[in-house]
Amino acid sequence: MSYQNRIHKVQKQLEELNLEAVVVTSPPNFFYFSGTWLDSHERLQAIVIPKAGKPTMIVHEMSKEEVSFNGIFENAFWKDGENSLELLASILPLNGTVSIDNLWPSQNLLKLIQLKNQLSFVESTQVIGKSRLNKDSQEFELLKRSGAIADNVLQQVIDYLRPGLTEKEVADEIKRLFALQGVETLSFNPIVGSGKNGAIPHHQSDETSIAAGDMVVIDMGGIKDHYCSDITRTVLVGGEPTDEMLKVYEIVKQAQEAAVKAVRPGVPLKNIDKAARDIISNAGYGEYFTHRTGHGLGIEVHEEPFVTSNNEQLLEEGMVISIEPGIYLSGNFGVRIEDIVFVTDDGCERLNILTKNFVHTGKKEALGSEKA
């Protein structure tokens, strides 16, 4: 899809919602509509897309060489010492309702409200968020490539795991391997949770040493060409698994597979959460599944839609979501398995094919890839 088509799609949404314009400001949203990744930090950057007519790109003059207008945008430059919010206010309509990027600092919005008190302002979920929900073919290929890199890196990390390494050493190896793949930056700081730390879903990797017999939760992702990956696997490092480890792992695996199989257009997102949660609850571990089943992924690692127990939103072809149920036994161990899936016309395609079978680093034959 071209940037012009994305803008036309938003203008149609503005018409349907009776909104006069949308103000795009965050680097991810700015990139989505322009193809330029620009982070001017505290300085104003914005694309004003009106209900009809040509959009305007507002950037600091020092960014002239970074942005491309491609004949799509009017340009409005400003320089230090000038009031950039007054410039933005002059471009907005005189009255009506304007949608504002959800990620814009409130201090800027409050000042804009003072300058344009005849306007009403609403958040951008129904405009920008809705526009970015359905990935086009180019985005799909970028996400697929990013997912393949994550598979490759995680396989190498599993091969690297051994007792005596610290969580931080494993996290540093993840960063090194992603860099070798040409990944610009990480989707988030890698989560490496060994033993009881694996029971903390968002544990920050530390100096804890991995012991033989530890279950280790590894959650990681990288950003390639501005599109994210996100994958989680749980691995037994050396030692021998307990009966409970094997039981919990199998429950989480079944829950994850059930949720993936439930994905298809027209299904409410809450049903995907239910498919995973029912299996875990029926096995007696419901209270230990403490987070949503998934989230959208694209230019940002966490974006709409969200796979929660109360989300009535229907899945649509082109949506991309994570499926990541888990069981977390405080003071003992945790298990989480996560894949990213792309919603097709009759189901979904997994963007991660690294095995979900129980992996024991003492038995390398368990490693490998599998098709969904």
N, C-alpha and C positions, 0 to 999 in steps of 0.2 A: 504494500500500500504506500502511495506517495504521501509526502507531508501535506501537499495540497488536499489530497483526499481526506486526510485526518482532520484538517481544518474544516472542510466542508461537512464532515460527519458531526463535528462539534457544533457548527452553526445550525445544523438541523436540530440538534438536541436543544440548543438555546431557543429556537423557534417553538419547539414543542413545549418547553417549560416556561415560555413567556419571560425569558431573561434577555437583558440587553447585551451582555458581554460576559466573557470570562477572563480573569487575569491569571496568567500562568507565570509562576516565579521560581519554583524549586528546580535545581539542576536536572533531576530525572524527567520532570514534566517539560522543561525547556528543551531538553534533548528530544523527547518524543515528538514534539511538534516542529522542530527545526533541524534536527540532525547534528546540532552543535552542543557539546557538553561544556557548559560554562558555569563556574562557581565563583561568583564575584564577592562571596562572603557577605559582609555587612552592606556592601553597595547594592543598590537596587538593580535588578535585572528583571525584565518582564516581557511577556508577549500578551498583548491585548487583542483578543479575538472577538470582534463584534458579531452581532446576530446576522448582519449582512455587510458585505464590503470587505475591503482588504485589512488584514490584521497589521498591527504595528509592533515592532520589536524595539524595546527600550533597553539600551546598555550604556555603560560608562564608555567614554571615548577611548580609553586605553584598550578596550576589547574590540575595536574596529577590525583588526586583522584576524580575530578568532572566529567571528560569526560570519555566516553566509546568509544573504537575504534571498538569493535564488529567484528574484522577481516576485516572490510570494509576499514579502513583508514591506511595509513602509518602515523607514528607520527613524529613530529618535535618539540622538546621543546626548549625554550630559557629562559634565566634568565636575571635579571636586570644587566645592564652594557654591555650587548651584543646588537648588532644592529639587531633588529627583522626584519626590512625591507630588510636588506641584506640577511637574511635567506629566506624571501619570494621570493626575486629576484632570488635566486639560484635555487628555485624550479620551477619557471616559464620557459616556453620555450624560446629559443634564439631569435626567431623572429615570425612574424605573428601578429594576433590580439587577445587580451584578454578582456573578459567582466569583469567589476568591479562592485561590489555591490554598488547600488545607494546610500546606507546610509553610505558609508565609508567616513571619514573626508577628505576633499580636501587636507589638509596638508600632509596626508599620500600618497595620489595619486601623488601629485606633487613631493615628494621625490622619489617615486617609478619610475616615469617617468625619473628622472635624472639617476637612477641606471640602467634602462632598456630602454634606448632611442632608441633601435632598434625595440622595440615593439610598436604596436598601441593599444590604449585602447578605449573601448566603454562601455556605461552604460549597466545595466543588465535587463532592462525591457523585452527584447525578450528572456531572458534565465530564470532567477530566477522568474521574474514576471509571465511569461507565465506558468512556472511549477506549481506555487502555485494557479493559477486561478481555477482549477477544484478540488474540495474537494473529497477525497475518502470516503468510508463508515465510517471509524473510525473518520475522521474529522467531517463528518455529525453528527454522534452521539454526539460528544463532543460539537458541536455548538448547537445542539438541547437541550442538557442538560443545557448549559449556557443560552440559550434563555428562558427555563422554569424557571430557577432561577430568571431571570430578571422579568418575568411575576409575579412571586410570590412576589418578593420584591416590585414591583410597586403597586400591589394590596394592600399590607400592608401600603404603603406610602399614597395611596389615602384614606384609612380608617383613617389614622393619621391626614390628613389635616384638619385644622380649622382656622377660622379667629384669628388673633393675633400672630400666629407663624411667625417667620422671615424666609426668604428664606434660610438663613444659617442653621437654626435649622432643616429645612426639608432636606437640603443636608446632614447634619450630621446624621440624621435618616436613610437616604439612605445608607450611609457608614456603619452604625451600623448593619443594616439588611443584607447587603451583607456579612459582616464579619460573622454573625451568620450562613450563608449558606456555609461557608467554602471557600468563594471567596478570592483568593490570593491578588488581587489588583483591582482597578477600571479601566475600559476601558478609562475613562477620568473623570475629576472633574465634579460632577453632575451639570446640568443646571436646576435651579429652577427660572423661570421668572414669577413674579406675576404682574397683571395689565399691565401698560405700559412697564415694563421690559420684558414682554413676546413678545413684538414687536422687541426685539433685539435677533436675532437667537442664538448667542453664548454668551448670558448674563452670567456674572460671579455672582453666587449667593452671596448676600450681606445681610446687616442688614435690608433691606426693610421688613416691616410687611405686611402680607397678610390681606387684608381687605375683609369683607363680600361683595360678588358680583364680586370678582376678578376672571378673567380667569387666570389659572396658567399652564404654559408650564413646563413639567418635562421631561428632556432628560437625560438618565442614562444608565450605563452598567457596567458589572463586568467581570473579567477574571478568569475562572475556568479551571484548567489543561491546561493553556496557550491558551485557546480559548475564544474569546470575545463575549459579548452580547452588544446590543445597541437598546434601545426602547424609543419612545417618545409618551406621551399622554398629552392632554390638558384638564383640569378639571375646572369646576366652583365651587368655594368654597363659600358656603352659599349664601345669597342674592337671587336675581332672575335674570335670563339672559335677556339681551336686545334682541330685534328682530335681530339686526345686529350680535350679538354673535351667535345666533342660525343659522342665514343664513350663516355666514362665516364658522362655524364649519361644517355644512352640505356640503358646497362646497369642503372644504379640505378633508372631508371623502370620497366624491364621487371621487375626484381626486386620492386619495390614492388607492381606490378600483379599479378604472379604470386602473391604472398603474400596480397593482398586476395582474389583469386579462390579461394584455397584455404580461406578461412574459412567454416566451417559447423558446426553442432552435431555433436558426436561425433568431431571431428578432434582429435588430440593437438596441443597447442600447439607441440611440437617440430617438427611437420610444417609449420607456418606459417613457422617460422624456416628450415627446410630449403628451402622453396619459394623464398625470397629468396636464401638463401646459395648454393644450387646454381647459380643463374644467374650470380651474381658470381664464384663459384669457377671455373665452366666458362669464363668469359671471361678467366681469368687474374689476377683481382684479389682472390682469396679472402683473402690475408694482409692486405689493406687494409680489410677489413670487420671492425672490431675490437670491436664491441659486440653485445648482443642485438638481436633484430629489433623488440621492442616490450615494452609494459607495460600493465597495467590503468590505467584512468582513471575518476575519478568525483568524490567530495568531495576526494580527494587526487590530485595530478597523477601520482604513481607509487604504484600500489596493485596488489593481486593482480587477475588472474593475470599472470605474466611470460612473455613469448614468447622462450624460450631453447631452445638446441639439445638440452637434456636434460629438458625438462619434459614428463612423460607425461600431465599433466592434460588432460582432454577439454574442448573448448569446449562451452559450453551457451548456449542462447537467453537473451538478456539480458545477456551479458557485453559489456564495452566494452574494446577494446584499441587501442593504437597499432600502426601498421605503419610502420617507419622505417629501412629499410636505408641504408647509406652506403658510400662508398669515400673513403679519406683518403690522399692522396699527399703524404707529408711534404715540406715545403719548397716545395710547388707549389700545390696547391688541394685542396679536398674537395667532395663532393656528398652531400647527404642529402635525401630526400623523405619526408615523414611526413603521414599522415592518421590520424584516429580512426575506428574502425568499430564499429558496434553489431551484435552477432550476432542474426540473425533465425532463423525456423524452418527456412529453406532456404538460408541464405547470410549476407549481411551488408549493412548500409546504411552508406555513408560519411557521416560527420558533417561532412566538409570537402569542398567542391566546387570550390575554387579550382584553376585549371588546373595540371596536372602537365607540360604541354608545356614545352619549353625556352623560357625567357623571357629576352629580350635587351632591356635598357632602351633600346637604340638603335633598336629595332623594335617600337613599341608594339602593333602588330597581333597580336603573340603573346600579349598579355594577355587574360584572360577566364575564364569559368567553364566547367566541363564536368560532365556527369553521369557517375556511375560505372556 
